[in-house]
Amino acid sequence: MSIYGMMRTSVSGMNAQSSRLGTVAENVANSSTIGYKSASSEFSSLIVDSGRNYTPGAIETTTRYGISEQGTLEFSSSALDLAIQGEGMFIVAASDGSIAFTRAGSFVADSNGSLVNAAGFTLMGYPLGEGANTNLVINGTAGLEAINLGGDQLDAVASTEASLRVNVPSEATDVAAGDLPSANAATASYTGKSSVVVYGNLGEEVVLDIYYTKTTTAGEWDIAVFDSADRDPTSGDFPYASAAITTDTLVFDADGNLDASSPTSLSVAVPGGATMTFDLTGTTQLAADYTVLEVDADGNPASGVSGIEISDDGTVYLAYENGTKNPAYKIPLATVVAPDQMRQTAGNTFELTIDAGELRVGEAGTAGFGSVVSGALENSTVDLAGELTEMIAAQRSYTANSKVFQTGSELLDVLVNLKR
């Protein structure tokens, strides 16, 4: 065995243990870093084939990050603090526009309204809403844009759909054709009336008066819709200043349900708004008083954003003061076949490598992807107790290698002094 070979091998061992101590130092320093994945040093032997004479080899060191490890979740009071329960990573962009991946979800809005984490990386997502391209690319990042919660702070949505389900009394008094609400005469009378609030294009409230009246034909009911703004100022109802917005005839069968020949919806052109559909399915004619069983209308008045809500599938909602929520963005998740083979980069981010495999992008909660947890952060995966134990073991191994080197040095001294 070569004395020089022994010394070179021990130097290789000291370098390996030095690298091991370096990963321990990095892990300890990042024990409180959100989304940090602990590093480890792995060793492999290098063997030298020298025939009959044994020549010591060396040791090769590889540093790996446990990117696939799940850290514990720590909950916070901010809806913009995001964690991933399960597989996947957030897609973020650096200041130069380059794409990276991270599990560090401590996002806040910057001066432009974009969501950035503590390292300055911007969260990317797909825009939602009218005219937005929401086609998700499953093997790339095309179509993604920075999630920005700034811009317009007022929102108004015109009503387009409503449902109104009532019961009309089967024993109501018949009303002659000339006195039906649809005729809009001063002598008009009705069986039941409901007023429903809907919204115009600018978010203005529009109150619709809906009248139900039993006709002289058995099983038939007159239904008429008026704009409440046209009510007669003296009587408070008829005659309205304008004709009914829409009228129709409901037909009930012997069981008190809408007959197959009866309309089950009304098309109503809202003044200053859109043409909306009133669903009347479930309306009945039974021996009971006029009763509203269900009423619902979409749309909302102009109001400001009061907060942000993020669902477990990654949908970012703008919550308005009037209680409505509009989806603004979809946060996708990214994964690869071998995440532990990705390259660790600055800012607690990761880059793709050939060994990591192909990129796959998908929606949170679908097969192969975890769920997004709003109001939580993923803690570092560092185990301090384990790191301190690793440090002691590395220190002992480094000392042992240094002893081997020292012994080799002493043997060289003996060899050199043989001539004396």
C-alpha positions as CSV (number, residue, x, y, z in Angstrom):
1,M,0.0,0.0,0.0
2,S,1.3,3.4,-0.9
3,I,1.8,5.8,2.0
4,Y,0.9,8.7,-0.4
5,G,-2.2,6.8,-1.4
6,M,-3.2,6.4,2.2
7,M,-2.7,10.1,2.8
8,R,-4.7,11.0,-0.3
9,T,-7.5,8.8,0.7
10,S,-7.7,10.3,4.2
11,V,-7.7,13.8,2.6
12,S,-10.6,12.6,0.5
13,G,-12.4,11.4,3.6
14,M,-11.8,14.8,5.4
15,N,-13.2,16.6,2.3
16,A,-16.3,14.4,2.4
17,Q,-16.9,15.0,6.1
18,S,-16.3,18.7,5.5
19,S,-19.1,18.6,2.9
20,R,-21.2,16.7,5.4
21,L,-20.7,19.4,8.0
22,G,-21.5,22.0,5.4
23,T,-25.0,20.5,4.7
24,V,-25.5,20.3,8.5
25,A,-24.7,24.0,8.8
26,E,-27.0,24.9,5.9
27,N,-29.9,22.8,7.4
28,V,-29.4,24.4,10.9
29,A,-29.3,27.9,9.4
30,N,-32.6,27.1,7.5
31,S,-34.4,25.3,10.3
32,S,-37.0,28.2,10.4
33,T,-37.1,28.9,6.6
34,I,-40.6,28.4,5.2
35,G,-40.7,25.6,2.6
36,Y,-37.1,24.7,3.0
37,K,-36.2,21.0,2.2
38,S,-33.3,19.6,4.2
39,A,-30.1,18.7,2.5
40,S,-28.0,15.5,3.0
41,S,-24.6,14.4,1.9
42,E,-24.4,10.9,0.4
43,F,-21.1,9.1,-0.1
44,S,-19.9,6.5,-2.7
45,S,-16.6,4.8,-2.9
46,L,-14.1,5.2,-5.7
47,I,-12.0,2.0,-6.2
48,V,-8.7,2.0,-8.0
49,D,-7.8,-1.3,-9.8
50,S,-4.0,-1.7,-9.4
51,G,-3.6,-5.4,-9.9
52,R,-1.9,-7.3,-7.1
53,N,-0.7,-4.2,-5.2
54,Y,-3.5,-2.6,-3.2
55,T,-4.0,1.1,-3.8
56,P,-6.5,2.9,-1.6
57,G,-9.3,4.7,-3.5
58,A,-11.3,7.7,-2.4
59,I,-14.8,8.9,-1.6
60,E,-17.2,10.8,-3.8
61,T,-19.8,13.2,-2.2
62,T,-23.2,14.0,-3.5
63,T,-25.5,16.6,-1.9
64,R,-29.2,15.9,-2.2
65,Y,-32.4,17.8,-1.1
66,G,-35.4,16.0,0.1
67,I,-37.7,18.0,-2.1
68,S,-40.5,15.4,-2.0
69,E,-40.7,15.4,1.8
70,Q,-43.8,17.0,3.3
71,G,-43.2,19.6,6.0
72,T,-45.6,20.2,8.9
73,L,-48.2,23.0,8.3
74,E,-48.3,26.1,10.5
75,F,-51.5,28.1,10.3
76,S,-51.6,31.9,10.1
77,S,-54.2,34.7,9.9
78,S,-53.3,35.7,6.3
79,A,-55.3,34.2,3.4
80,L,-52.3,34.9,1.2
81,D,-50.1,32.5,3.2
82,L,-50.3,29.3,1.1
83,A,-49.2,25.7,1.7
84,I,-49.6,22.5,-0.3
85,Q,-50.9,19.4,1.4
86,G,-49.6,16.6,-0.8
87,E,-47.6,16.6,-4.0
88,G,-46.8,19.6,-6.2
89,M,-45.1,23.0,-6.2
90,F,-46.1,26.6,-6.8
91,I,-45.0,28.1,-10.1
92,V,-43.2,31.4,-9.6
93,A,-41.3,33.9,-11.7
94,A,-38.1,35.8,-10.9
95,S,-37.7,39.5,-11.6
96,D,-36.1,38.6,-14.9
97,G,-39.1,36.5,-15.9
98,S,-37.5,33.1,-15.5
99,I,-39.7,30.4,-14.2
100,A,-38.9,28.4,-11.0
101,F,-40.8,26.2,-8.6
102,T,-41.2,26.4,-4.8
103,R,-43.1,25.3,-1.7
104,A,-42.5,28.6,0.1
105,G,-45.9,30.2,0.0
106,S,-45.5,33.2,2.2
107,F,-47.0,35.6,-0.3
108,V,-48.0,39.3,0.1
109,A,-49.2,41.9,-2.4
110,D,-46.5,44.3,-3.6
111,S,-47.0,47.9,-4.6
112,N,-48.4,46.8,-8.0
113,G,-50.8,44.2,-6.5
114,S,-48.8,41.2,-7.5
115,L,-48.3,38.3,-5.1
116,V,-44.6,37.9,-4.1
117,N,-43.0,35.7,-1.5
118,A,-40.2,36.5,0.9
119,A,-37.6,35.8,-1.7
120,G,-39.2,38.2,-4.2
121,F,-40.6,35.5,-6.5
122,T,-44.0,36.3,-8.1
123,L,-46.8,33.7,-7.9
124,M,-48.1,32.7,-11.4
125,G,-51.6,31.5,-12.3
126,Y,-54.3,31.4,-15.0
127,P,-56.7,34.3,-15.3
128,L,-60.4,33.6,-14.9
129,G,-63.4,35.5,-15.9
130,E,-65.0,36.8,-19.1
131,G,-62.6,36.8,-22.1
132,A,-59.8,35.0,-20.2
133,N,-57.9,32.1,-21.7
134,T,-58.2,29.4,-19.0
135,N,-56.9,26.5,-21.1
136,L,-54.4,24.8,-18.8
137,V,-51.2,23.5,-20.5
138,I,-50.3,20.2,-18.8
139,N,-46.6,20.0,-19.8
140,G,-45.5,23.6,-19.7
141,T,-46.1,27.1,-18.4
142,A,-47.6,28.8,-21.4
143,G,-50.6,31.0,-20.6
144,L,-49.5,31.7,-17.1
145,E,-49.4,35.3,-15.8
146,A,-48.5,37.0,-12.6
147,I,-51.4,36.9,-10.1
148,N,-52.3,40.6,-9.6
149,L,-55.0,41.6,-7.1
150,G,-54.8,45.4,-7.9
151,G,-56.7,47.2,-10.6
152,D,-60.4,47.9,-10.4
153,Q,-61.8,47.8,-6.9
154,L,-65.5,48.1,-7.9
155,D,-67.6,45.4,-9.5
156,A,-71.1,45.2,-10.8
157,V,-72.7,42.1,-12.4
158,A,-76.1,42.3,-14.3
159,S,-78.7,39.7,-13.4
160,T,-79.2,37.0,-16.0
161,E,-80.8,34.1,-14.1
162,A,-83.4,33.8,-11.4
163,S,-85.7,31.2,-9.9
164,L,-89.1,31.8,-8.4
165,R,-91.2,28.9,-7.0
166,V,-94.6,29.7,-5.5
167,N,-97.9,28.1,-4.6
168,V,-101.0,29.7,-6.0
169,P,-104.3,28.9,-4.2
170,S,-106.6,26.6,-6.1
171,E,-109.7,28.2,-4.5
172,A,-108.8,31.8,-5.6
173,T,-111.5,34.0,-7.2
174,D,-111.5,34.1,-11.0
175,V,-110.7,37.4,-12.6
176,A,-112.2,38.5,-16.0
177,A,-109.8,39.1,-18.9
178,G,-110.3,42.9,-18.8
179,D,-109.3,43.0,-15.2
180,L,-106.2,40.8,-15.4
181,P,-102.8,42.5,-14.5
182,S,-101.6,41.7,-18.1
183,A,-104.3,44.1,-19.3
184,N,-102.8,46.9,-17.1
185,A,-106.2,48.5,-16.4
186,A,-107.0,50.7,-13.4
187,T,-109.5,48.0,-12.4
188,A,-106.9,45.2,-12.4
189,S,-107.0,42.8,-9.5
190,Y,-104.7,39.9,-8.7
191,T,-104.4,36.8,-6.5
192,G,-100.8,37.1,-5.4
193,K,-97.9,39.5,-5.9
194,S,-94.1,39.2,-5.3
195,S,-91.5,41.9,-5.8
196,V,-87.9,40.7,-6.7
197,V,-84.7,42.8,-6.7
198,V,-82.4,42.2,-9.7
199,Y,-79.5,44.3,-11.0
200,G,-78.8,46.3,-14.2
201,N,-75.6,46.6,-16.2
202,L,-74.3,49.3,-13.9
203,G,-75.2,47.5,-10.7
204,E,-78.4,49.6,-10.2
205,E,-81.2,47.9,-8.3
206,V,-84.3,47.1,-10.4
207,V,-87.5,45.9,-8.6
208,L,-89.7,43.7,-10.6
209,D,-93.4,43.3,-9.6
210,I,-94.6,39.8,-10.5
211,Y,-98.4,39.1,-10.4
212,Y,-100.2,35.8,-10.3
213,T,-104.0,35.9,-11.1
214,K,-106.5,33.1,-11.6
215,T,-108.4,33.4,-14.9
216,T,-111.9,32.2,-15.7
217,T,-110.5,29.2,-17.5
218,A,-110.0,26.2,-15.1
219,G,-106.4,25.5,-14.2
220,E,-105.0,28.6,-16.0
221,W,-103.2,31.5,-14.3
222,D,-102.2,34.9,-15.7
223,I,-98.6,35.9,-14.8
224,A,-97.4,39.4,-15.5
225,V,-94.1,41.2,-14.8
226,F,-93.8,45.0,-14.4
227,D,-91.1,47.5,-13.6
228,S,-91.9,48.9,-10.1
229,A,-90.7,52.3,-11.2
230,D,-93.8,52.5,-13.4
231,R,-96.3,52.1,-10.6
232,D,-99.2,54.6,-10.4
233,P,-98.2,57.2,-7.8
234,T,-101.7,57.4,-6.5
235,S,-102.8,53.7,-6.2
236,G,-99.3,52.3,-5.7
237,D,-99.8,49.7,-8.5
238,F,-102.2,49.8,-11.4
239,P,-102.3,51.2,-13.9
240,Y,-98.5,51.2,-14.6
241,A,-97.1,53.9,-16.7
242,S,-95.8,51.2,-19.2
243,A,-97.1,47.9,-20.3
244,A,-96.0,44.7,-18.7
245,I,-92.4,43.7,-19.5
246,T,-93.6,40.2,-20.2
247,T,-96.8,38.1,-19.7
248,D,-97.7,34.5,-20.0
249,T,-100.3,31.9,-19.0
250,L,-99.5,29.1,-16.6
251,V,-101.4,25.8,-16.9
252,F,-101.8,23.3,-14.0
253,D,-102.9,19.7,-14.2
254,A,-105.4,17.9,-11.9
255,D,-102.6,17.2,-9.4
256,G,-101.8,20.9,-9.0
257,N,-98.4,20.7,-10.9
258,L,-97.5,22.6,-14.0
259,D,-99.0,20.9,-17.0
260,A,-96.7,19.7,-19.9
261,S,-98.2,22.4,-22.1
262,S,-97.3,25.1,-19.6
263,P,-94.2,27.3,-19.8
264,T,-91.7,26.6,-17.0
265,S,-89.8,29.9,-17.4
266,L,-90.1,33.5,-18.3
267,S,-87.8,35.7,-20.4
268,V,-87.6,39.1,-18.8
269,A,-85.8,42.1,-20.3
270,V,-84.6,44.0,-17.3
271,P,-84.7,47.7,-17.7
272,G,-81.1,49.0,-18.1
273,G,-79.9,45.4,-17.8
274,A,-79.7,42.1,-19.5
275,T,-82.5,39.7,-20.6
276,M,-82.8,37.2,-17.8
277,T,-84.5,33.9,-17.4
278,F,-86.9,33.3,-14.5
279,D,-87.2,29.6,-13.8
280,L,-90.7,28.7,-12.6
281,T,-90.1,25.0,-12.2
282,G,-91.9,23.6,-9.1
283,T,-94.7,26.2,-9.1
284,T,-97.9,24.5,-7.8
285,Q,-101.6,25.1,-7.5
286,L,-102.7,23.6,-4.2
287,A,-105.5,24.3,-1.7
288,A,-103.3,26.6,0.4
289,D,-102.6,30.3,0.6
290,Y,-100.4,32.2,-1.9
291,T,-96.9,31.2,-0.7
292,V,-93.4,32.0,-1.9
293,L,-91.4,28.8,-1.6
294,E,-88.1,29.8,-3.2
295,V,-86.7,32.9,-4.7
296,D,-83.1,33.5,-6.0
297,A,-81.5,35.9,-8.4
298,D,-77.9,36.4,-9.5
299,G,-76.0,39.6,-10.1
300,N,-74.8,42.2,-7.7
301,P,-74.6,46.0,-7.2
302,A,-71.5,48.0,-7.6
303,S,-69.3,47.4,-4.6
304,G,-65.6,47.3,-3.5
305,V,-63.4,44.4,-2.8
306,S,-63.4,43.5,0.9
307,G,-61.0,40.5,0.9
308,I,-59.4,37.6,-0.8
309,E,-60.4,34.0,-0.5
310,I,-58.5,31.0,-2.0
311,S,-60.1,27.6,-2.2
312,D,-58.4,24.2,-1.9
313,D,-58.5,23.8,-5.7
314,G,-56.4,26.9,-6.1
315,T,-59.2,29.3,-7.2
316,V,-58.6,32.9,-6.1
317,Y,-61.8,34.7,-5.3
318,L,-62.3,38.4,-4.9
319,A,-64.8,38.9,-2.1
320,Y,-66.9,42.0,-2.4
321,E,-68.7,44.1,0.3
322,N,-72.1,42.9,-0.8
323,G,-71.2,39.3,-0.1
324,T,-70.6,38.1,-3.6
325,K,-67.4,36.3,-4.7
326,N,-65.9,36.4,-8.2
327,P,-63.2,34.0,-9.3
328,A,-60.2,35.9,-10.6
329,Y,-57.3,33.4,-10.9
330,K,-56.6,29.7,-10.8
331,I,-53.3,28.7,-9.1
332,P,-51.9,25.6,-10.8
333,L,-49.4,23.1,-9.3
334,A,-46.4,21.6,-10.9
335,T,-44.6,18.3,-10.4
336,V,-42.1,16.0,-12.0
337,V,-41.4,12.3,-11.9
338,A,-38.4,12.5,-9.6
339,P,-38.6,15.8,-7.6
340,D,-35.6,15.0,-5.5
341,Q,-33.5,15.2,-8.7
342,M,-34.4,18.9,-9.2
343,R,-31.7,21.5,-8.7
344,Q,-31.9,23.8,-5.6
345,T,-31.5,27.5,-6.5
346,A,-31.4,30.7,-4.6
347,G,-34.6,31.9,-2.9
348,N,-35.7,28.4,-1.8
349,T,-36.7,27.5,-5.4
350,F,-36.0,24.6,-7.6
351,E,-35.2,24.2,-11.3
352,L,-35.8,21.4,-13.7
353,T,-33.1,18.9,-14.6
354,I,-32.8,16.1,-17.1
355,D,-32.8,13.5,-14.2
356,A,-36.0,15.0,-12.7
357,G,-38.1,14.0,-15.7
358,E,-40.8,15.9,-17.6
359,L,-42.8,18.8,-16.1
360,R,-46.5,18.1,-15.4
361,V,-48.9,21.0,-14.6
362,G,-52.4,20.4,-13.2
363,E,-55.1,21.6,-10.9
364,A,-54.9,21.2,-7.2
365,G,-57.0,18.4,-5.8
366,T,-56.8,16.3,-9.0
367,A,-55.0,13.0,-9.4
368,G,-51.3,13.3,-8.6
369,F,-51.6,16.8,-7.1
370,G,-52.1,17.9,-3.5
371,S,-54.5,20.6,-2.3
372,V,-53.9,24.3,-1.6
373,V,-54.3,25.3,2.0
374,S,-54.9,29.0,2.5
375,G,-53.9,30.6,5.8
376,A,-51.0,28.1,6.3
377,L,-47.3,27.8,5.7
378,E,-45.2,24.7,5.3
379,N,-42.4,24.5,7.8
380,S,-38.8,23.5,7.1
381,T,-38.2,19.7,7.1
382,V,-35.1,20.1,9.1
383,D,-34.9,18.0,12.3
384,L,-32.6,19.9,14.6
385,A,-31.9,17.0,16.9
386,G,-31.0,14.8,14.0
387,E,-28.7,17.5,12.6
388,L,-26.8,17.9,15.8
389,T,-26.3,14.2,16.0
390,E,-25.1,14.2,12.4
391,M,-22.7,17.1,13.2
392,I,-21.1,15.0,16.0
393,A,-20.8,12.0,13.8
394,A,-19.2,14.0,11.0
395,Q,-16.8,15.6,13.5
396,R,-15.7,12.2,14.8
397,S,-15.2,10.9,11.2
398,Y,-13.2,14.0,10.2
399,T,-11.0,13.5,13.3
400,A,-10.5,9.8,12.5
401,N,-9.5,10.7,8.9
402,S,-7.1,13.4,10.2
403,K,-5.5,10.7,12.4
404,V,-4.9,8.5,9.4
405,F,-3.3,11.4,7.6
406,Q,-1.2,12.2,10.6
407,T,-0.1,8.6,10.8
408,G,0.9,8.6,7.2
409,S,2.9,11.8,7.8
410,E,4.7,10.1,10.7
411,L,5.5,7.1,8.5
412,L,7.0,9.3,5.9
413,D,9.2,10.9,8.5
414,V,10.4,7.4,9.6
415,L,11.0,6.5,5.9
416,V,13.0,9.7,5.3
417,N,15.0,9.2,8.4
418,L,16.1,5.7,7.5
419,K,19.0,7.2,5.5
420,R,20.4,8.9,8.6
